[in-house]
Amino acid sequence: MGPTGIGVLVVDDEEIVGAGLCAILDAEPDITVLGEAAEDGADVPGLVRRLRPDVLLMGVRTSATDPVAATRHVLASDHPPRVLILTTFGNDGRVYDALRAGATGFVLKRARPVEIVQAVRTVAAGESLLFPAAVRELIATRGRCGGDRLRDTGLTEREAEVLRLIARGLSNAEIAAELVLGVETVRTHVGDVLAKLGARDRTQAVVAAYESGFIDPRRPV
């Protein structure tokens, strides 16, 4: 997060949508729109290198730019932003592909302005933006889950509990209340879970949990 607040780069192929998002975000005192680009032909990695945003808000359906490849590319840069995917439909398979590539979360284009602003603040603060029911549906539809391949990661019983609660979309404070633990203790457990799974953030840990079969996407967590 920069000294003037949260810097955002908006990339979407619908000009009206992009302009509306910029107006919504720029109206917030802690958010600055550093740039806006149409996805058709946009050099997203180049823009990220030049503008160095804290958050890349990028549409998932494009005519020219592959948001999944762009996500992988920008996350490999020296100063990677948090990637927040913008989508019309929550069950779009490309949303899931972007999450697997390292996107922190997604937000619907029809979301209310206050929800979009909160989504940007959430991912800029380092939190994942998860919609548990939508993620379950995406993974069940994609059919990637198999036997429990997380057994060899060495997760303790407590860490496994924490991972299941992360998959429910609970924050550290909510997990602490659920397990009657201190928030700092939960933060340590979350860090250990991410390290053992080789996950960049909570979103990738949840994807790994579902894909491995550790959590059955056909059942509520």
N, C-alpha and C positions, 0 to 999 in steps of 0.2 A: 504494500500500500504506500503510495507516494506521499510527499509532504503536504500536498493539497487535497488529499483524500484518495478516493478510488478512481483510477483511470480506466476507462472502458473503450474498447474498440467494437463497433457494431458492424456486422457483416450479414446482409440479407438481400435476397434477390428481388424482394418486393419493395419498391421505392417508398411507397406510402407507409408500410410497416416500419422500415428503417428510420424514416423521418419521425414517425410517431414515437418510436423507442428513444431516439436521441432527445426529443423534446421532454419526454417523461423523466429520463435520467438526468439531463442537464438541469432540470428544475430543482434537483436535490442538492443541498449545500455541501454534502460530502462526496458527491460523484461528479466527475468531469468526463464528458465524451471526448476522447482524443482524436477520433476519426470515425468515418462512416464509409462503407464501400458496398457496392453491389457484388454479389457472389459471382456473377457472370464475368469471368476474366480477372477477378481480383487476385492479387498476389498476397494471400493472407500471411504466409510466413514472412515475406518481405515487410509488410505493414507492421507485423508484430516486432520484428527486429528494429524497425525505425521508431515506432511509437512507444514500445515497451509498456503495453497496458497491463494493469493488474488482472483484468477480466476480459476475455474474448467472448462476446455474445454473438454466436454464429448459427445461422439457419442450417437445418439438416438436409433440406431438399433443395438441390441446386441444379443448374443447367450446365455449369462448366467446372466449378470448384468442387473437389471431393472433400467434404468436411471431415471424413474419417482420416484420410491421408493428411489433411491439413492439421488435424488434432495431433497426430503422431509427430508431425514435423515441428510444430511450435513447442510441443512439450520437450523436444530434444534440444531446444535452444538454450543459451546461457541464462537467460532470464525468462523462464516460461510463465505465461499467464495461467490463471485458472480458466478452463474452458467451460462455458455454459451454453448448452445447445438449445436453440429455439426451434420449436416444432409445432405443426398444426395438430398432429395426432400423437397422443402419448404412446400408442402401440405401434408406432412406425419402427420397423426392424432396424433402420439406420440409426435410430437413437441408441439402441442397444449396442450396435457396432461402435458408435462413438464412445459410449461408456467403457466398453472393453479397451478402446484405444487410449483411454485416460481422461476423458471428459469428466468433470466433477459432478455434473447433474444436467437437468434439462428443465425448461419452462415452456408452457404452452403459449402460443401467440394470442389466444383468447383470454389469457390471465388478466386480472385486473391490474391497473398500473401499480398499486401498492404491493401486489404480489411479485411483480417483475422487479421492482426496486429492492424488495426484501431478498429476492433470489440473488441479485447481484451482491448485496451486502453479505449474504450468507457464504457464498463461495469465496468472496474476497477475504473473509475472515479465516479461511482455511477449513471451513466446514463443508461437508458434502450435502448436496441437495437431492434427497432420495424420496421417491414416492413408492413405498413398499408394494402396494397392490399392483401398480403399473410395472414395476421391475419384475415381480413374479410373473405377470402375464407375458411380458416380453421374453423372459427366459424360457418359460414353458412353451411358448409358441415357437421359439427358435430351436427347441429340442436339443440343447447342448449338454444337458446334465447327464451324469453317469454315476458310477459307484463313488462312494466317499473316498476321494483321493487326498483329503486333507489329513488323514491319519498320520502320515509320515512327517507332517510339519512340526509335530511336537507340541501342539496346543494343549495347555492344561485344561482341566475341567472348568475352571473359572474363566479362562480365556474363551473357551467354547461358548459359555453362557453370554459373555460380553459380545461375541460375534453375532449370536442370534438376536440380541437386543439391538445391535447396530443395524441388522437387516430389517428390524421393525421400524427403523427411522428414528430411534431415540437418540437424544443428545447425551453428552457425558453426564450432565446434571440429572437427567431422567434415568439413565442407567444406574447412577449412584443411588438414587432414591429406590429404584426397583430392587437392587441387590444389598441395600443398606451398607453402602461403602462411601468413603470420602471421594470427592470429585478428583483429587490428585491421584488417588489409587486407581480410579477408573481410567484416567488419562494414561497412566503407566501401562495398564492392561491393554488399552487400545493401541498404544505404541508397540507393545510386544506382539500383538496380533498382526499388525501391519508388517512388522519386520519378518515374522515367521512365514507369512504368506507372500512376501515379496511384493506387497501392494503399495502403490503410490499414496492412496488415500482410502477413506472409508468406502467410497463407491466401488473401487476395484476389489476391496476385500469382500464386499457383498456379492459382486459378480462371481468371484472365485468360489465363495461359499455355495452359491446356487449351481454353478457349472460343475463343481466337483461332486454334487450329490449330498454334501454335508447338510444342506437344507433343501427340502423337497418343494419346488415352486408350485406344486399343485395343492399344497396345504398352507393355511395361514401360519405365519411364524409364531 
